[in-house]
Amino acid sequence: MVDFIRDRYRAIRLQIVLASVLAAVAGIVAALPAAASRPSDPSYPITIDATALVSPSWWQVPGVTPSIWTLDPETSDAYRTTEVRELRLQPGNYKFVSFTFDFPFAVSEAGTIEFSTSLDQCVEGRGKHKLVIKCKRTYPHGGRPDY
């Protein structure tokens, strides 16, 4: 009988501990949307157009869009170069990544795109809200990139 009471006591204690943990997690989860909805930093609509790339492929902005580095790109959620996409980006530094070409770009405090002038033959959109990628590679770029 003592063993039964001891086992029952342990089970009740475990249930109380689990209920406390679940309540704490629920409180944290409930606070997340409220914290995320606070307007701390503005975000801007930035359009990325990689439709000029031939043959079609996939691209990403690390930390913002789905990764292109998956086991099966055909079933991946990564963005395809055949579609123009709009992203909501906060001011800061980012990177456009494809399988053959990647480069850094920035979104300014005014919400416009900035990137190195050495990319001008392959990228358009400096000072605008639309980034257009025209080259699959930076060929025939003859100079040294400054990025």
Number of C-alpha atoms within 10 A of each C-alpha: 6 7 8 9 10 11 12 12 12 12 12 12 12 12 12 12 12 12 12 12 12 12 12 12 12 11 11 11 11 11 11 10 10 9 10 9 8 8 8 8 10 12 16 19 15 20 19 21 20 26 18 14 16 12 9 14 19 22 24 21 20 13 9 12 13 15 19 22 14 12 8 8 14 9 8 15 13 19 20 19 22 16 13 15 15 15 14 11 20 19 17 12 14 18 16 16 17 22 13 11 13 16 16 15 18 19 23 16 14 14 20 19 23 19 22 15 13 16 18 14 14 16 20 19 17 19 15 15 19 19 24 18 23 18 19 19 15 19 9 9 12 8 7 7 12 8 11
